[in-house]
């Protein structure tokens, strides 16, 4: 069944599944799955936006709650993923980056963090 002909409830269920898959991929740092789900997510959101809301609110309400939980999980994991990538990427690539003031810095001029107990 294509997105254009499936019911609003089925589209909402697929949206929940996709958001949960994205969250799992963020935990596993699975970039292939993240890239695959990007297209699916876009198509599902477009399909939901083009459909009229279903008459069966009782079926949709739990799906909205499920999607909200999955989306909040993705936001939290995405922020963590971004923080880790921001620190690790220059270390892994040895490339240029940006300093604390937002200006461009070259390799070897990144600051270091010292900690003491």
DSSP file (Angstrom, degrees, kcal/mol; ACC not computed):
  #  RESIDUE AA STRUCTURE BP1 BP2  ACC     N-H-->O    O-->H-N    N-H-->O    O-->H-N    TCO  KAPPA ALPHA  PHI   PSI    X-CA   Y-CA   Z-CA
    1    1 A X              0   0    0      0, 0.0     2,-0.1     0, 0.0     5,-0.0   0.000 360.0 360.0 360.0 129.4    0.0    0.0    0.0
    2    2 A X    >>  -     0   0    0      1,-0.1     4,-1.6     4,-0.0     3,-1.1  -0.410 360.0-109.1 -83.8 162.8    1.5    3.4   -0.9
    3    3 A X  T 34 S+     0   0    0      1,-0.3    -1,-0.1     2,-0.2     8,-0.1   0.812 116.4  59.6 -60.0 -29.8    1.5    6.4    1.3
    4    4 A X  T 34 S+     0   0    0      1,-0.2    -1,-0.3    47,-0.0     0, 0.0   0.758 115.4  31.7 -73.2 -23.3   -1.1    8.1   -0.9
    5    5 A X  T <4 S+     0   0    0     -3,-1.1    -1,-0.2     2,-0.1    -2,-0.2   0.550  95.5  98.9-111.4  -9.8   -3.7    5.4   -0.4
    6    6 A X  S  < S-     0   0    0     -4,-1.6    -4,-0.0     1,-0.1     0, 0.0  -0.401  79.2 -97.6 -79.8 159.2   -3.1    4.1    3.1
    7    7 A X     >  -     0   0    0      1,-0.1     4,-2.4    -2,-0.1     5,-0.2  -0.218  27.6-112.1 -72.1 162.5   -5.2    5.3    6.0
    8    8 A X  H  > S+     0   0    0      1,-0.2     4,-2.4     2,-0.2     5,-0.2   0.883 118.6  53.1 -60.3 -39.9   -4.1    8.0    8.4
    9    9 A X  H  > S+     0   0    0      2,-0.2     4,-2.3     1,-0.2    -1,-0.2   0.909 109.1  48.0 -64.7 -43.2   -3.8    5.4   11.2
   10   10 A X  H  > S+     0   0    0      2,-0.2     4,-2.3     1,-0.2    -2,-0.2   0.911 112.4  49.5 -65.0 -42.0   -1.5    3.2    9.1
   11   11 A X  H  X S+     0   0    0     -4,-2.4     4,-2.1     1,-0.2    -2,-0.2   0.907 110.9  49.9 -62.3 -41.3    0.6    6.2    8.2
   12   12 A X  H  X S+     0   0    0     -4,-2.4     4,-2.2     2,-0.2    -2,-0.2   0.885 109.7  51.0 -65.8 -38.6    0.8    7.3   11.8
   13   13 A X  H  X S+     0   0    0     -4,-2.3     4,-2.3     2,-0.2    -2,-0.2   0.913 110.5  48.8 -63.4 -42.5    1.8    3.8   12.8
   14   14 A X  H  X S+     0   0    0     -4,-2.3     4,-2.4     2,-0.2    -2,-0.2   0.861 108.5  54.6 -65.6 -35.6    4.6    3.8   10.2
   15   15 A X  H  X S+     0   0    0     -4,-2.1     4,-2.6     2,-0.2    -2,-0.2   0.930 108.5  48.2 -62.1 -45.7    5.7    7.2   11.5
   16   16 A X  H  X S+     0   0    0     -4,-2.2     4,-2.4     1,-0.2     5,-0.2   0.934 111.8  49.5 -60.0 -46.7    6.1    5.8   15.0
   17   17 A X  H  X S+     0   0    0     -4,-2.3     4,-2.1     1,-0.2    -1,-0.2   0.902 112.0  48.8 -58.8 -41.9    8.0    2.8   13.7
   18   18 A X  H  X S+     0   0    0     -4,-2.4     4,-2.3     2,-0.2    -2,-0.2   0.913 110.7  49.1 -67.2 -43.4   10.3    5.1   11.7
   19   19 A X  H  X S+     0   0    0     -4,-2.6     4,-2.2     1,-0.2    -1,-0.2   0.893 111.8  49.4 -63.9 -38.8   11.0    7.4   14.7
   20   20 A X  H  X S+     0   0    0     -4,-2.4     4,-2.3     2,-0.2    -1,-0.2   0.881 109.9  51.6 -66.8 -37.1   11.8    4.5   16.9
   21   21 A X  H  X S+     0   0    0     -4,-2.1     4,-2.2    -5,-0.2    -2,-0.2   0.890 108.7  51.1 -65.5 -39.4   14.1    3.1   14.2
   22   22 A X  H  X S+     0   0    0     -4,-2.3     4,-2.2     2,-0.2    -2,-0.2   0.923 109.7  50.2 -63.1 -44.3   15.9    6.5   14.1
   23   23 A X  H  X S+     0   0    0     -4,-2.2     4,-1.9     1,-0.2    -2,-0.2   0.916 110.7  48.9 -59.8 -44.0   16.3    6.5   17.9
   24   24 A X  H  X S+     0   0    0     -4,-2.3     4,-2.2     1,-0.2    -1,-0.2   0.887 110.3  51.6 -62.9 -38.6   17.7    3.0   17.8
   25   25 A X  H  X>S+     0   0    0     -4,-2.2     5,-2.6     1,-0.2     4,-0.7   0.861 107.3  52.9 -67.8 -35.1   20.2    4.1   15.0
   26   26 A X  H  <5S+     0   0    0     -4,-2.2     3,-0.3     3,-0.2    -1,-0.2   0.889 109.8  48.6 -65.7 -38.4   21.3    7.0   17.1
   27   27 A X  H  <5S+     0   0    0     -4,-1.9    -2,-0.2     1,-0.2    -1,-0.2   0.914 118.0  40.0 -65.2 -42.5   22.0    4.7   20.0
   28   28 A X  H  <5S-     0   0    0     -4,-2.2    -1,-0.2    -5,-0.1    -2,-0.2   0.487 106.3-126.5 -84.9  -3.1   24.0    2.3   17.8
   29   29 A X  T  <5 +     0   0    0     -4,-0.7     2,-0.9    -3,-0.3    -3,-0.2   0.950  49.0 166.2  50.2  53.2   25.6    5.2   15.8
   30   30 A X     >< +     0   0    0     -5,-2.6     4,-1.9     1,-0.2    -1,-0.2  -0.795  16.1 178.0-101.7  90.1   24.3    3.5   12.6
   31   31 A X  H  > S+     0   0    0     -2,-0.9     4,-2.4     1,-0.2     5,-0.2   0.822  76.9  59.8 -66.6 -31.6   24.7    6.2    9.9
   32   32 A X  H  > S+     0   0    0      1,-0.2     4,-2.2     2,-0.2    -1,-0.2   0.929 108.2  44.4 -62.7 -44.6   23.4    3.9    7.2
   33   33 A X  H  > S+     0   0    0      2,-0.2     4,-2.7     1,-0.2     5,-0.2   0.894 110.9  54.7 -66.9 -39.4   20.1    3.5    8.9
   34   34 A X  H  X S+     0   0    0     -4,-1.9     4,-1.1     1,-0.2    -2,-0.2   0.915 110.7  45.7 -59.8 -42.4   19.9    7.2    9.7
   35   35 A X  H  X S+     0   0    0     -4,-2.4     4,-0.8     1,-0.2    -1,-0.2   0.888 113.1  50.2 -68.2 -39.0   20.3    7.9    6.0
   36   36 A X  H  X S+     0   0    0     -4,-2.2     4,-1.1     1,-0.2     3,-0.4   0.903 111.0  48.1 -65.1 -41.6   17.7    5.3    5.0
   37   37 A X  H  X S+     0   0    0     -4,-2.7     4,-3.0     1,-0.2     5,-0.2   0.699  96.0  73.6 -76.4 -18.0   15.1    6.6    7.4
   38   38 A X  H  X S+     0   0    0     -4,-1.1     4,-2.1    -5,-0.2    -1,-0.2   0.939 101.2  42.1 -59.8 -47.0   15.6   10.2    6.4
   39   39 A X  H  X S+     0   0    0     -4,-0.8     4,-2.4    -3,-0.4    -1,-0.2   0.919 115.1  50.2 -66.1 -43.9   13.7    9.6    3.1
   40   40 A X  H  X S+     0   0    0     -4,-1.1     4,-2.5     1,-0.2     5,-0.2   0.919 110.1  50.6 -60.4 -44.4   11.1    7.4    4.7
   41   41 A X  H  X S+     0   0    0     -4,-3.0     4,-2.5     1,-0.2     5,-0.2   0.920 110.2  49.7 -61.1 -44.8   10.4   10.1    7.3
   42   42 A X  H  X S+     0   0    0     -4,-2.1     4,-2.1    -5,-0.2    -1,-0.2   0.912 112.1  47.4 -60.9 -43.8   10.1   12.8    4.7
   43   43 A X  H  X S+     0   0    0     -4,-2.4     4,-2.3     2,-0.2    -1,-0.2   0.897 112.5  49.3 -66.1 -40.3    7.6   10.8    2.7
   44   44 A X  H  X S+     0   0    0     -4,-2.5     4,-2.7     2,-0.2     5,-0.2   0.912 110.7  49.3 -66.7 -42.0    5.5    9.8    5.7
   45   45 A X  H  X S+     0   0    0     -4,-2.5     4,-2.2     1,-0.2    -1,-0.2   0.905 112.3  48.6 -63.7 -40.2    5.3   13.4    6.9
   46   46 A X  H  X S+     0   0    0     -4,-2.1     4,-1.5    -5,-0.2    -1,-0.2   0.908 112.0  49.5 -64.6 -41.3    4.3   14.6    3.5
   47   47 A X  H  X S+     0   0    0     -4,-2.3     4,-0.9     1,-0.2    -2,-0.2   0.919 112.1  47.4 -64.6 -43.6    1.6   11.8    3.3
   48   48 A X  H >< S+     0   0    0     -4,-2.7     3,-0.5     1,-0.2    -1,-0.2   0.887 110.5  52.3 -65.4 -38.1    0.2   12.7    6.7
   49   49 A X  H 3< S+     0   0    0     -4,-2.2    -1,-0.2     1,-0.2    -2,-0.2   0.805 110.6  48.4 -67.8 -28.4    0.1   16.4    5.9
   50   50 A X  H 3< S+     0   0    0     -4,-1.5     2,-0.2    -5,-0.2    -1,-0.2   0.617  98.8  83.0 -88.4 -12.2   -1.8   15.7    2.7
   51   51 A X  S << S-     0   0    0     -4,-0.9     2,-0.2    -3,-0.5     3,-0.1  -0.601  82.1-116.1 -92.0 151.6   -4.4   13.4    4.3
   52   52 A X        -     0   0    0     -2,-0.2   -44,-0.2     1,-0.1    -2,-0.1  -0.607  45.1 -92.5 -80.7 148.9   -7.5   14.6    6.1
   53   53 A X        -     0   0    0     -2,-0.2    -1,-0.1     1,-0.1     4,-0.1  -0.330  48.0-107.6 -64.3 140.1   -7.6   13.7    9.8
   54   54 A X        -     0   0    0      1,-0.1    -1,-0.1     2,-0.1     3,-0.1  -0.224   8.8-133.3 -67.7 154.6   -9.3   10.4   10.5
   55   55 A X  S    S+     0   0    0      1,-0.2     2,-1.6     2,-0.1     3,-0.2   0.692  92.8  83.5 -76.2 -20.0  -12.7   10.2   12.1
   56   56 A X    >>  +     0   0    0      1,-0.2     4,-1.3     2,-0.1     3,-1.0  -0.553  49.5 163.1 -90.7  74.2  -11.3    7.5   14.4
   57   57 A X  H 3> S+     0   0    0     -2,-1.6     4,-2.7     1,-0.3    -1,-0.2   0.828  70.4  64.7 -61.3 -32.8   -9.7    9.7   17.1
   58   58 A X  H 3> S+     0   0    0      1,-0.2     4,-0.6    -3,-0.2    -1,-0.3   0.830 105.6  44.2 -61.9 -31.5   -9.5    6.8   19.5
   59   59 A X  H <> S+     0   0    0     -3,-1.0     4,-0.5     2,-0.1    -1,-0.2   0.806 116.1  46.5 -80.6 -30.4   -7.1    5.0   17.2
   60   60 A X  H  X S+     0   0    0     -4,-1.3     4,-2.3     1,-0.1     3,-0.4   0.852  97.3  69.1 -82.9 -36.1   -5.0    8.0   16.5
   61   61 A X  H  X S+     0   0    0     -4,-2.7     4,-2.0     1,-0.2     5,-0.2   0.886 100.4  46.4 -56.4 -45.9   -4.5    9.4   20.1
   62   62 A X  H  X S+     0   0    0     -4,-0.6     4,-2.3     1,-0.2    -1,-0.2   0.853 112.1  53.1 -65.5 -30.2   -2.3    6.5   21.3
   63   63 A X  H  X S+     0   0    0     -4,-0.5     4,-2.7    -3,-0.4    -2,-0.2   0.869 106.2  52.3 -70.2 -36.2   -0.2    6.8   18.2
   64   64 A X  H  X S+     0   0    0     -4,-2.3     4,-2.3     2,-0.2    -2,-0.2   0.922 111.3  46.9 -63.8 -43.3    0.3   10.5   18.7
   65   65 A X  H  X S+     0   0    0     -4,-2.0     4,-2.2     2,-0.2    -2,-0.2   0.916 113.3  49.0 -63.8 -42.8    1.5    9.8   22.3
   66   66 A X  H  X S+     0   0    0     -4,-2.3     4,-2.3     1,-0.2    -2,-0.2   0.914 112.1  48.1 -62.5 -43.9    3.8    7.0   20.9
   67   67 A X  H  X S+     0   0    0     -4,-2.7     4,-2.7     2,-0.2    -1,-0.2   0.885 109.8  53.1 -64.9 -38.3    5.2    9.4   18.2
   68   68 A X  H  X S+     0   0    0     -4,-2.3     4,-2.5     2,-0.2    -2,-0.2   0.926 110.2  46.8 -63.3 -45.0    5.8   12.1   20.8
   69   69 A X  H  X S+     0   0    0     -4,-2.2     4,-2.1     1,-0.2    -2,-0.2   0.920 114.3  47.7 -62.1 -44.4    7.8    9.8   23.0
   70   70 A X  H  X S+     0   0    0     -4,-2.3     4,-2.2     2,-0.2    -2,-0.2   0.892 112.2  49.6 -64.8 -39.6    9.8    8.5   20.1
   71   71 A X  H  X S+     0   0    0     -4,-2.7     4,-2.5     2,-0.2    -2,-0.2   0.907 109.9  49.9 -67.3 -42.0   10.5   12.1   18.8
   72   72 A X  H  X S+     0   0    0     -4,-2.5     4,-2.3     2,-0.2    -1,-0.2   0.892 110.5  51.4 -62.7 -38.9   11.6   13.3   22.3
   73   73 A X  H  X S+     0   0    0     -4,-2.1     4,-2.8     2,-0.2     5,-0.3   0.926 110.3  48.9 -61.7 -45.0   14.0   10.3   22.4
   74   74 A X  H  X S+     0   0    0     -4,-2.2     4,-2.8     1,-0.2    -2,-0.2   0.898 110.4  50.8 -62.5 -41.1   15.4   11.2   19.0
   75   75 A X  H  X S+     0   0    0     -4,-2.5     4,-2.1     2,-0.2    -1,-0.2   0.926 113.3  44.9 -63.1 -44.8   15.9   14.8   20.0
   76   76 A X  H  X S+     0   0    0     -4,-2.3     4,-1.9     2,-0.2    -2,-0.2   0.942 117.5  43.3 -65.1 -47.9   17.7   13.8   23.2
   77   77 A X  H  X S+     0   0    0     -4,-2.8     4,-3.0     1,-0.2    -2,-0.2   0.876 112.1  54.6 -66.3 -37.0   19.9   11.2   21.5
   78   78 A X  H  X S+     0   0    0     -4,-2.8     4,-2.6    -5,-0.3    -1,-0.2   0.895 107.2  50.0 -63.3 -40.5   20.5   13.6   18.5
   79   79 A X  H  X S+     0   0    0     -4,-2.1     4,-2.1     2,-0.2    -1,-0.2   0.907 113.3  46.2 -64.8 -40.9   21.8   16.3   20.8
   80   80 A X  H  X S+     0   0    0     -4,-1.9     4,-2.4     2,-0.2     5,-0.2   0.922 112.2  50.8 -65.5 -44.0   24.1   13.8   22.5
   81   81 A X  H  X S+     0   0    0     -4,-3.0     4,-2.6     1,-0.2    -2,-0.2   0.909 110.8  49.4 -58.3 -44.2   25.2   12.4   19.1
   82   82 A X  H  X S+     0   0    0     -4,-2.6     4,-2.4     2,-0.2    -1,-0.2   0.896 110.0  50.6 -64.2 -41.6   26.0   16.0   18.0
   83   83 A X  H  X S+     0   0    0     -4,-2.1     4,-1.3     2,-0.2    -2,-0.2   0.917 113.2  45.0 -63.8 -43.5   28.0   16.8   21.1
   84   84 A X  H  X S+     0   0    0     -4,-2.4     4,-2.9     1,-0.2     5,-0.3   0.925 113.7  49.6 -66.4 -44.5   30.1   13.7   20.7
   85   85 A X  H  X S+     0   0    0     -4,-2.6     4,-2.6     1,-0.2     5,-0.3   0.879 105.8  57.2 -63.4 -37.4   30.6   14.2   17.0
   86   86 A X  H  < S+     0   0    0     -4,-2.4     4,-0.5     1,-0.2    -1,-0.2   0.867 115.5  36.8 -61.8 -36.3   31.6   17.8   17.6
   87   87 A X  H  X S+     0   0    0     -4,-1.3     4,-0.7    -3,-0.2    -2,-0.2   0.898 122.9  40.9 -81.5 -43.6   34.4   16.7   19.9
   88   88 A X  H  X S+     0   0    0     -4,-2.9     4,-2.6     1,-0.2     5,-0.3   0.817  98.4  71.7 -80.1 -31.8   35.5   13.5   18.1
   89   89 A X  H  X S+     0   0    0     -4,-2.6     4,-2.6    -5,-0.3     5,-0.4   0.914 100.7  44.2 -56.7 -49.0   35.4   14.6   14.4
   90   90 A X  H  > S+     0   0    0     -4,-0.5     4,-2.1    -5,-0.3    -1,-0.2   0.869 114.7  51.2 -63.4 -32.7   38.5   16.9   14.6
   91   91 A X  H  < S+     0   0    0     -4,-0.7    -1,-0.2     1,-0.2    -2,-0.2   0.870 115.2  41.6 -70.3 -35.7   40.3   14.2   16.5
   92   92 A X  H  < S+     0   0    0     -4,-2.6    -2,-0.2     1,-0.1    -1,-0.2   0.849 125.2  33.1 -79.5 -35.6   39.5   11.5   14.0
   93   93 A X  H  < S-     0   0    0     -4,-2.6    -2,-0.2    -5,-0.3    -3,-0.2   0.720  86.8-143.3 -95.5 -23.1   40.0   13.5   10.8
   94   94 A X     <  +     0   0    0     -4,-2.1    13,-0.1    -5,-0.4    -4,-0.1   0.663  56.1 137.5  68.1  14.2   42.8   15.8   12.0
   95   95 A X        -     0   0    0     -6,-0.3    -1,-0.2     1,-0.2    -2,-0.1  -0.170  60.2 -76.1 -87.9 180.0   41.2   18.5    9.9
   96   96 A X        +     0   0    0     11,-0.1     2,-0.2    -3,-0.1    10,-0.2  -0.215  55.1 162.9 -68.0 164.8   40.5   22.1   10.4
   97   97 A X  E     -A  105   0A   0      8,-2.4     8,-2.5     6,-0.0     2,-0.4  -0.759  35.7 -74.7-157.8-156.0   37.7   23.2   12.7
   98   98 A X  E     -A  104   0A   0      6,-0.3     6,-0.2    -2,-0.2     5,-0.1  -0.965  35.7-137.2-125.7 139.7   36.2   26.1   14.6
   99   99 A X    >   -     0   0    0      4,-2.9     3,-1.9    -2,-0.4    11,-0.1  -0.151  40.6 -84.9 -84.8-176.7   37.4   27.5   17.9
  100  100 A X  T 3  S+     0   0    0      1,-0.3    -1,-0.1     2,-0.1    -2,-0.0   0.783 129.3  53.0 -61.6 -28.9   35.4   28.6   20.9
  101  101 A X  T 3  S-     0   0    0      2,-0.1    -1,-0.3     1,-0.0     3,-0.1   0.422 119.8-108.5 -87.9   2.5   34.8   32.0   19.4
  102  102 A X  S <  S+     0   0    0     -3,-1.9     2,-0.1     1,-0.3    -2,-0.1   0.399  76.5 132.7  88.0  -2.8   33.4   30.5   16.2
  103  103 A X        -     0   0    0      1,-0.1    -4,-2.9    -5,-0.1    -1,-0.3  -0.456  65.5 -95.3 -82.0 156.2   36.5   31.4   14.1
  104  104 A X  E     -A   98   0A   0     -6,-0.2     2,-0.3    -2,-0.1    -6,-0.3  -0.487  43.9-175.8 -70.8 133.1   38.3   29.0   11.8
  105  105 A X  E     -A   97   0A   0     -8,-2.5    -8,-2.4    -2,-0.2     2,-0.2  -0.953  16.6-131.1-128.4 151.3   41.3   27.3   13.3
  106  106 A X    >   -     0   0    0     -2,-0.3     3,-1.9   -10,-0.2     4,-0.2  -0.498  44.9 -66.7 -96.8 169.0   43.8   24.9   11.7
  107  107 A X  T 3  S+     0   0    0      1,-0.3    -1,-0.2    -2,-0.2   -11,-0.1  -0.212 120.3  26.7 -54.0 137.6   45.1   21.6   12.9
  108  108 A X  T 3  S+     0   0    0     -3,-0.1    -1,-0.3     3,-0.1   -12,-0.0   0.334 101.6  83.9  92.1  -7.5   47.1   21.8   16.1
  109  109 A X    <   +     0   0    0     -3,-1.9    -2,-0.1     2,-0.1     2,-0.1   0.326  57.2 118.4-110.1   8.1   45.5   25.0   17.4
  110  110 A X        -     0   0    0     -4,-0.2   -11,-0.1     1,-0.1     2,-0.0  -0.463  69.1-112.1 -68.7 145.3   42.5   23.4   19.0
  111  111 A X        -     0   0    0     -2,-0.1     2,-0.3     1,-0.0    -1,-0.1  -0.309  25.5-136.8 -73.3 162.3   42.4   24.0   22.8
  112  112 A X        -     0   0    0     -2,-0.0     2,-0.5     2,-0.0    -1,-0.0  -0.876   8.0-132.9-119.1 156.0   42.9   21.2   25.3
  113  113 A X        -     0   0    0     -2,-0.3     2,-0.4     2,-0.0     0, 0.0  -0.930  17.7-166.0-111.4 125.6   41.0   20.6   28.4
  114  114 A X        -     0   0    0     -2,-0.5     2,-0.4     2,-0.0    -2,-0.0  -0.912   5.7-171.3-110.7 138.2   42.8   19.8   31.7
  115  115 A X        -     0   0    0     -2,-0.4     2,-0.3     2,-0.0    -2,-0.0  -0.966   4.0-172.2-128.2 145.3   41.0   18.4   34.7
  116  116 A X              0   0    0     -2,-0.4    -2,-0.0     1,-0.0     0, 0.0  -0.977 360.0 360.0-134.7 150.9   42.2   17.9   38.2
  117  117 A X              0   0    0     -2,-0.3    -1,-0.0     0, 0.0    -2,-0.0   0.449 360.0 360.0 -86.0 360.0   40.6   16.2   41.1
